[in-house]
Amino acid sequence: MIDPKKQYRTRDGREVRIYAVDGGGPFSVHGAIYKPCLEEWETRQWPATGHYGSKKTQSPCDLIEVKPRIKREVWVNVYPDGQIMHEQRKTADAFSVDNTDRRIACVKLVIDCEEGEGL
């Protein structure tokens, strides 16, 4: 079911505005799809499931939930027997002082993914 509190896009990546989810009848979700080539919004209606066409086939206009992105930068001290992650480079350096002769690398790791990705 489409939740008016969540953000959606079309299956092919276009921006969507949802105006109502209680429109009644078989197409109870009312909204619009942004058409970048025309720089305008086109009104659309969907069933409560968000499928634009048949449930058996995928349509470019199907509604897909946009999940929040997780963006993090961490520093990983790498040792011959494992690694330890830190939120900042200066913290990674400070914690390596006791292990200076053992640390073989300090690697910056950038995480940029959708919430729930890989689960």
C-alpha positions in Angstrom: 0.0 0.0 0.0 1.2 3.5 -0.8 1.9 5.6 2.3 1.4 9.3 1.9 4.1 10.0 4.5 6.8 8.3 2.3 8.6 9.6 -0.8 8.2 7.8 -4.1 9.7 7.9 -7.6 8.7 6.0 -10.8 10.4 2.7 -11.7 12.3 4.7 -14.4 13.5 7.2 -11.8 11.2 10.2 -12.3 10.1 12.4 -9.4 6.6 11.8 -8.0 4.2 13.8 -6.0 1.4 12.0 -4.1 -1.7 14.1 -3.5 -4.1 11.5 -2.0 -4.3 7.8 -1.3 -8.0 7.7 -0.5 -9.5 8.7 -3.8 -11.8 5.7 -3.9 -12.4 3.2 -6.7 -9.7 1.0 -8.3 -7.3 4.0 -8.7 -7.3 5.5 -5.2 -3.8 7.0 -5.3 -3.7 10.4 -7.0 -0.5 12.3 -7.8 1.7 13.5 -10.6 4.9 12.5 -12.4 7.5 15.1 -13.3 8.4 15.1 -17.0 11.8 16.8 -17.2 11.8 17.0 -21.0 8.7 19.3 -20.8 9.6 20.7 -17.4 6.0 20.1 -16.1 4.0 17.7 -14.0 1.6 15.2 -15.5 -1.3 14.0 -13.3 -1.6 10.2 -12.8 -3.7 7.7 -10.8 -2.5 4.4 -9.4 -4.2 1.5 -7.5 -3.3 1.3 -3.8 -0.4 -1.1 -4.7 1.3 1.6 -6.8 1.4 -0.6 -9.9 0.6 1.4 -13.0 -0.1 -1.6 -15.2 -0.7 -5.2 -14.4 0.8 -6.7 -11.2 2.4 -9.4 -13.4 4.4 -6.9 -15.5 6.5 -3.9 -14.6 5.8 -0.5 -15.9 8.1 2.5 -16.0 5.3 4.4 -14.1 5.1 2.0 -11.2 5.7 3.7 -7.8 8.9 2.8 -6.0 9.6 3.9 -2.5 12.6 6.2 -2.1 14.5 5.1 1.0 16.8 7.5 2.8 20.4 7.4 1.8 23.1 6.7 4.4 26.3 8.6 3.8 29.3 8.1 6.1 33.0 8.5 5.9 35.2 6.3 8.2 38.8 5.5 8.6 40.1 2.0 9.0 43.3 1.1 10.7 44.5 -2.1 9.0 46.7 -4.5 11.0 48.1 -7.8 9.9 45.6 -9.6 12.2 42.5 -7.5 11.4 41.2 -3.9 11.3 39.6 -1.3 13.6 37.2 1.4 12.2 37.1 5.1 13.4 34.9 8.1 12.5 37.8 10.5 11.9 41.4 10.2 10.6 42.8 11.9 13.7 41.1 9.3 15.9 42.5 6.5 13.8 46.0 8.0 14.1 45.6 8.5 17.8 44.6 4.9 18.4 47.4 3.6 16.3 50.1 5.2 18.5 50.3 2.1 20.6 50.4 0.0 17.5 52.6 2.2 15.2 54.9 -0.7 14.3 51.9 -3.0 13.5 49.6 -0.7 11.4 50.1 -1.5 7.7 47.5 1.0 6.4 45.0 3.7 7.3 42.2 3.6 4.7 39.4 6.1 4.1 36.1 4.3 3.5 33.1 6.2 2.0 29.7 4.6 2.5 26.9 5.8 0.3 23.9 3.5 0.1 20.1 3.3 0.5 18.8 2.4 4.0 18.4 -1.4 4.1 20.7 -2.1 1.1 22.4 -5.5 1.4 20.1 -6.8 4.1 
